[in-house]
Each structure stands twice: as structure tokens, then as C-alpha cells.
Amino acid sequence: MERSGDSRPIGVFDSGLGGLTVVRAIRERLPGENVVYLGDTARVPYGTRSSETIVRYARACGRSLEKHGIKMLVVACNTVSAVALDVLRVDLDMPVLGVIEPGANAAVAATRTGRIGVIGTASTVASGAYPRAVSARATKAEVVSVAAPLLVPLVEEGWLEGEVPRLVVERYLEALRGASIDTLVLGCTHYPMLRAIIEQVADRVLGTHARVVDSAEATAIELEQFLADRSLQNARSSNGTLALTVTDRPRSFTEVAERFLGHAVGEVEVVDL
């Protein structure tokens, strides 16, 4: 007899393509779950916007996904998680999971010295969300944050290897030289696409063999436990569906989405927020 479950989809949104790293992690860990993704490609990047604007955009994305009858919302954007998560939890009558708390949990578990570095968008760094989340879990841990805004457009344009992204990553990580960090959090869901370069540069520039924490992977791990604790899992063990929606440029989104997800994708719907 097949066990009962909740087959409603999980809604996931990001300012653009970066949240697809979260989608990929979710589908690898929870292959039976149905997922609806919204990339706000008309208004990317969020990381340079004011808090008021980010909240307004986040509300629009949340309402759009709510129309799909989702059972919960995953905010696959560090910027929105830092600025608008509480607002979304009030606005939407459903559970809302962000990416900062899972990333902070993973960083605290990974560090041996309590010295943690974070790279993220300007808004995420300015919010102080990671230091707060880490200190809530490990009062003696220290967090050094660096804004790395150019990494988002590099990923969006598909510049994932070569000298240009290497030089940009090098420039940002230079700011962490001498900080004695042993753990580096990728505080933006775009950044895992550059993980190989980030790890190479970190080993050379930081000289501490810092462990790299991918908040997308950490979020998928916590999502699995979240669904189990609330009996929200889909009954199926595999073959969950994936629906992709964007606010602009569906063709270019499709090309990059296939690179992010590692497989061909179907039709991408354009929605107006």
C-alpha cells in the first residue's frame, strides 16, 4: 500500500538563475517532490537594490508562486532571505524557508576554529544576516563578510571558467587574506556555479585550505528534514515534476538553466508580476 503524502509542489524563487542551484540540490535529494521555480529575470540583480525594493519584489514573487497551489516556499536567494523573509512569512499562509539559516548551520558544523568567511551580494553583506545567524548558533564564532557583486552577472552571462572569473574571485578573496578563516560560505546561490574557481583561488590566496560551504546544498538538507517533521513529503520516491517560470528572456534562461541543472528543460513560461 502506497503511503499517503502531500503532492502539492514546492515553490522556489530567486532574482534570476542562481536559485537553480537550490532546485538542483532539492531534486537530487528529494527526487519525488514537484517543484515550481520562478526566476525574476526582468529585475535581476536584487543585491544592489534597496531593502524596500527587495521586499516589494519578493512579495510579488511569493504571490505569483502561491497561485500554483504550493505547499511551501523556498526563498533561494540570500538577498531576499536576509531582508524579506519575515515579511513573506506574515504575507503567505504557508511555511517559508530561506537559505541563510541552513548556510549558517552548515558553516558552524564545518568550522574548526570558529573563523568563518562569507562572500555575498552587497545587500546580504550589509544586512549582517550571516553574522547574526552564526552567532545565534555559536557565540564565540567570528564572521568576516565581503561583498562580491560582480560574481552574479558573471554567472548570469555564463562566464564560469577562465581568466576573467578567476581574476574577479581573486580580487574579492584578497580582502579575506590574513583573516585566518577556515570556512568560506558561498552567500549567494549563484556562487556555487563558480565553486571550482573559488576553491582554487581560496587555497592559493587564503592559504588555510578553507572548507567551502554551499548554502544550496545546506538548504536541501534542511528542507528534507522540514518536510519530514511536518508530514509534507510527496508519497512518490522519484519522478517529481519541474515547472520553470521567468519574468523575461525565456530563451536565454533555458540555455543557462540546462547548464545549471545538468539536463534539458521543457517549456519555460513567462509571467508578469
HELIX and SHEET records of a PDB file:
HELIX    1   1 LEU A   20  ARG A   29  1                                  10    
HELIX    2   2 SER A   51  GLU A   66  1                                  16    
HELIX    3   3 ASN A   78  VAL A   83  1                                   6    
HELIX    4   4 LEU A   85  ASP A   91  1                                   7    
HELIX    5   5 ILE A  100  ALA A  110  1                                  11    
HELIX    6   6 ALA A  122  SER A  127  1                                   6    
HELIX    7   7 ALA A  129  ARG A  137  1                                   9    
HELIX    8   8 LEU A  151  GLU A  156  1                                   6    
HELIX    9   9 GLU A  163  GLU A  174  1                                  12    
HELIX   10  10 TYR A  191  LEU A  194  5                                   4    
HELIX   11  11 ARG A  195  VAL A  205  1                                  11    
HELIX   12  12 SER A  215  ASP A  229  1                                  15    
HELIX   13  13 PRO A  250  LEU A  261  1                                  12    
SHEET    1   A 6 VAL A  96  LEU A  97  0                                        
SHEET    2   A 6 MET A  72  VAL A  75  1                                        
SHEET    3   A 6 ILE A  10  ASP A  14  1                                        
SHEET    4   A 6 VAL A  35  GLY A  39  1                                        
SHEET    5   A 6 LEU A 242  VAL A 246  1                                        
SHEET    6   A 6 VAL A 268  VAL A 270  1                                        
SHEET    1   B 4 GLU A 142  ALA A 147  0                                        
SHEET    2   B 4 ARG A 115  GLY A 120  1                                        
SHEET    3   B 4 THR A 183  GLY A 187  1                                        
SHEET    4   B 4 ARG A 211  ASP A 214  1                                        
END                                                                             
